[in-house]
Amino acid sequence: MTSEPPEHVEPPEHVEPPEHVGLPERFELLEHEDALTVRARGTDLFRYVHRPVMDPFEAPKPYLHPVRTLAGDVVTAYRPHDHRWHKGVQFTASWVSGQNFWGGGTYLRGQGYVDLPNLGTMRSLSLAAETSPGRAVVTEHLAWHTMAGQHWIDERRTLTARDVEADSWTLEITTSLTNVLGTALMFGSPGTQGRELAGYSGLFWRGPRDFTSGGVIGPGMGEQGDWLAFVGTHDEVDRSSTLLFLDDPDAPCHWFVRSEPFPAVNPSLAFDKELPLAPGDTLSRRYRIVVADGAWTPSRLSRHVEEHPW
């Protein structure tokens, strides 16, 4: 048995790698009176507004907006007309023992959404930021107060920008919530109060209007899974972007996800079952968002997850 000789292949032409390849990425911090911006490769990756000024109906809280890809495309929405309390990327809760730290109306079983005097506020007590080779870290301490002024929760939050690659960068968000009220707190959502498939609570991303009808890769509404991706196409420029969301591996979630009537992703804290937090106890979660240029395929998404374990 014989075989054909291998086809001759010319050796690849030598190409000098970009200056940043093999070197830790350099990050910059731009501090403002009420916000902080993290920059890499000449692009403002995100602006974190830690002292927001907003209507009490929107449940004042810190948020990230705009969030950008390395190409500079914005992948978050701010105060859309349909839900003015949606602001980029936020960590919040739609139901905590009857209090609403999300914004807007509160869903009550048998009544629907009702405007109530129960809209809380997250107050930033201290914020520190630093850079080191390959990352930028923002550390914040917050206090959750009800509309009546009661202090219910202390939070320690970190935002870490890292893993800048050829066409993507990664944002890691960790949070630790400590019950300081003295009685048990119950974290829930409209889903736990009877509204079917409305289990939004916790880390929440609202995408830009032009991402409506975008592609969802991964679990569907209310399903479980380690990760979920959203692919959207931008107006004005001939480009797409992909956001890859990874849930806390130690606390698997049910996903709240929409492509219509607006784009949104939320690894829910309490999709259809309430989550208790005893006095003095701490609830911790960690999440990862990969912000990428282009429309990533399922195979590339899977490969990225495998190559970048927690």
Long-range contacts (C-beta under 8 A, 24 or more apart in sequence): 20-164, 24-133, 24-134, 25-133, 25-134, 25-135, 25-162, 25-164, 26-131, 26-133, 27-131, 27-135, 27-136, 27-161, 28-131, 29-129, 29-130, 29-131, 29-136, 31-129, 36-127, 36-129, 36-138, 38-129, 38-136, 38-138, 38-161, 40-70, 40-136, 40-161, 40-164, 40-169, 41-70, 41-164, 43-68, 43-69, 43-70, 43-71, 43-72, 44-68, 45-70, 45-161, 45-169, 45-171, 45-291, 46-89, 46-161, 46-171, 48-138, 48-159, 50-124, 50-127, 50-140, 51-124, 52-87, 55-84, 56-119, 56-121, 56-147, 57-84, 57-85, 57-103, 57-104, 57-115, 57-119, 58-84, 58-85, 58-87, 58-103, 58-104, 58-119, 59-85, 59-92, 59-100, 59-101, 59-102, 59-103, 59-104, 59-119, 59-120, 59-121, 59-122, 60-121, 60-122, 61-90, 61-92, 61-101, 61-121, 61-122, 62-90, 62-122, 62-124, 62-140, 62-142, 63-87, 63-88, 63-89, 63-90, 64-88, 64-89, 64-90, 64-159, 65-89, 67-171, 67-291, 68-291, 69-168, 69-241, 69-291, 69-292, 69-293, 70-164, 70-167, 70-168, 70-169, 70-291, 70-293, 71-167, 71-239, 71-241, 71-293, 73-234, 73-237, 73-239, 73-241, 73-293, 74-208, 75-207, 75-208, 75-211, 75-232, 75-241, 75-243, 75-291, 76-205, 76-206, 76-207, 76-208, 77-206, 77-207, 77-208, 77-209, 77-262, 80-206, 80-209, 80-262, 82-261, 82-262, 83-206, 83-262, 86-204, 86-206, 86-264, 87-206, 88-205, 88-206, 89-173, 89-203, 89-204, 89-205, 89-206, 89-289, 90-203, 90-204, 91-157, 91-173, 91-175, 91-202, 91-203, 91-204, 92-122, 92-201, 92-202, 92-204, 93-187, 93-201, 93-202, 93-269, 94-188, 94-189, 94-190, 94-200, 94-201, 95-186, 95-187, 95-188, 95-189, 95-190, 95-192, 95-193, 95-201, 95-270, 96-120, 96-144, 96-152, 96-153, 96-185, 96-186, 96-187, 96-188, 97-184, 97-185, 97-186, 99-146, 99-147, 99-152, 101-144, 102-200, 102-201, 107-190, 107-193, 107-194, 107-195, 107-198, 108-193, 109-193, 109-194, 110-194, 117-147, 117-148, 118-146, 118-147, 119-147, 120-144, 120-145, 120-146, 120-147, 120-152, 121-145, 121-147, 122-155, 134-162, 134-163, 134-164, 135-160, 135-161, 135-162, 136-160, 136-161, 136-162, 137-161, 144-177, 150-181, 151-180, 151-181, 152-179, 152-180, 152-181, 152-185, 153-177, 153-178, 153-179, 153-180, 153-181, 153-185, 154-178, 154-180, 163-290, 163-308, 167-292, 167-293, 167-294, 168-290, 168-291, 168-292, 168-293, 168-304, 169-290, 169-291, 170-288, 170-289, 170-290, 170-291, 170-308, 171-288, 171-289, 171-290, 171-291, 172-286, 172-287, 172-288, 172-289, 173-203, 173-286, 173-287, 173-288, 173-289, 174-284, 174-285, 174-286, 174-287, 175-284, 175-285, 175-286, 176-282, 176-283, 176-284, 177-277, 177-282, 177-283, 177-284, 178-280, 178-281, 178-282, 178-283, 179-277, 179-278, 179-279, 179-280, 179-281, 179-282, 180-280, 181-279, 182-279, 183-279, 184-276, 184-277, 184-278, 184-279, 185-276, 185-277, 186-274, 186-275, 186-276, 186-277, 187-269, 187-270, 187-274, 187-275, 187-276, 187-277, 187-283, 188-270, 188-274, 188-275, 189-268, 189-269, 189-270, 189-271, 189-272, 191-268, 191-270, 191-271, 191-272, 192-270, 192-271, 192-272, 192-273, 192-274, 197-221, 197-222, 198-256, 199-254, 199-256, 199-268, 199-270, 199-271, 199-272, 200-256, 200-264, 200-266, 200-268, 201-266, 201-268, 201-269, 201-270, 201-271, 202-253, 202-266, 202-267, 202-268, 202-269, 202-270, 202-285, 203-266, 203-267, 203-285, 203-287, 204-264, 204-265, 204-266, 205-230, 205-243, 205-245, 205-264, 205-265, 205-266, 205-289, 206-262, 206-263, 206-264, 207-232, 207-243, 207-262, 207-263, 207-264, 207-265, 208-232, 208-234, 208-263, 209-262, 210-234, 210-235, 211-263, 212-259, 212-260, 212-261, 212-262, 212-263, 213-259, 213-260, 214-259, 214-263, 215-259, 215-295, 216-257, 216-259, 217-298, 217-301, 218-255, 219-255, 219-257, 220-255, 220-257, 221-255, 221-256, 221-257, 221-258, 222-254, 222-255, 222-256, 222-271, 222-272, 223-254, 223-255, 224-252, 224-253, 224-254, 224-255, 225-255, 226-252, 226-305, 227-301, 227-305, 228-255, 228-257, 228-265, 228-267, 229-296, 229-301, 230-257, 230-259, 230-263, 230-265, 231-295, 231-296, 232-263, 233-295, 239-293, 239-294, 240-294, 240-295, 241-291, 241-292, 241-293, 241-294, 241-295, 242-290, 242-292, 242-293, 242-294, 242-295, 242-296, 242-301, 243-289, 243-290, 243-291, 243-292, 244-288, 244-289, 244-290, 244-292, 244-296, 244-301, 244-304, 244-305, 245-287, 245-288, 245-289, 246-287, 246-288, 246-289, 246-290, 246-305, 246-310, 247-287, 248-285, 248-286, 248-287, 249-310, 250-286, 251-285, 286-310
